[in-house]
Amino acid sequence: MATATKDAADNKNENTKAEAPASSLTDKERDQIAQMPYEEARDNLIKAVQALEAGGLNLDQSMHQWEVGEALAKRAQSLLNEVRAKLENAEAEQQSTAATAGTQSNLE
């Protein structure tokens, strides 16, 4: 009995792993989002959220807007993470040279 239960659980786990949710985003939409600057991604994300909040969309349209919003949010967050990393690197560089700033040794 325990073996049958284990086999059923294994089959369920395999089915769950194999089933990836289908996306309604086209390759063109993905490419466009991947190329967007932060401000455009943010503005389009706001529009996607407003469209969902306004209602009046059928299920397929709502799912598509949600997927667009998710992709836009990921793009915006990725760009913010890049900027954060650049700022942290600049700050670390500034701190490493702070001891010699304004002295003759930093000119050598």
CORBELFEN-V966188 format. One record per residue. N is the residue number from 1. OMEGA is omega in whole degrees, 0 to 359 (999 if undefined). D_FIRST is the distance of its C-alpha to the first C-alpha in Angstrom with 2 decimals. Layout:
[[N:OMEGA:D_FIRST] [N:OMEGA:D_FIRST]]
//
This chain:
[[1:180:0.00] [2:180:3.82] [3:179:5.40] [4:179:5.29] [5:179:6.46] [6:178:8.72] [7:179:9.99] [8:178:10.87] [9:178:12.57] [10:179:14.35] [11:179:15.58] [12:179:16.81] [13:179:18.61] [14:179:20.17] [15:180:21.37] [16:180:22.82] [17:185:24.66] [18:184:25.99] [19:174:27.27] [20:181:30.59] [21:178:32.52] [22:180:35.49] [23:178:38.84] [24:178:41.86] [25:176:44.23] [26:176:46.33] [27:179:47.26] [28:179:50.79] [29:179:49.70] [30:180:47.69] [31:179:50.75] [32:180:53.09] [33:181:51.05] [34:181:50.77] [35:185:54.57] [36:169:55.40] [37:185:57.34] [38:186:56.03] [39:180:58.34] [40:178:57.44] [41:179:53.69] [42:181:54.21] [43:178:56.42] [44:175:54.07] [45:178:51.14] [46:179:53.23] [47:180:53.94] [48:179:50.26] [49:179:49.40] [50:178:52.37] [51:179:51.32] [52:181:47.88] [53:181:49.45] [54:181:52.03] [55:179:49.42] [56:178:50.35] [57:174:48.08] [58:185:45.50] [59:180:41.89] [60:179:42.48] [61:179:45.67] [62:179:44.08] [63:180:41.25] [64:178:43.91] [65:179:46.05] [66:180:43.15] [67:176:42.36] [68:179:46.07] [69:178:46.24] [70:180:43.34] [71:179:45.01] [72:179:48.37] [73:178:47.05] [74:179:45.52] [75:181:48.84] [76:180:50.90] [77:178:48.75] [78:179:48.95] [79:177:52.73] [80:178:52.97] [81:178:50.96] [82:180:53.39] [83:179:56.37] [84:179:54.89] [85:178:54.44] [86:179:58.04] [87:179:59.35] [88:177:57.52] [89:179:58.91] [90:179:62.39] [91:179:62.18] [92:179:61.10] [93:179:63.95] [94:180:66.37] [95:181:65.36] [96:179:65.76] [97:184:69.30] [98:183:70.30] [99:183:71.90] [100:182:74.37] [101:178:74.96] [102:179:78.66] [103:180:79.74] [104:185:81.45] [105:180:78.45] [106:178:76.34] [107:183:79.03] [108:999:78.90]]
//
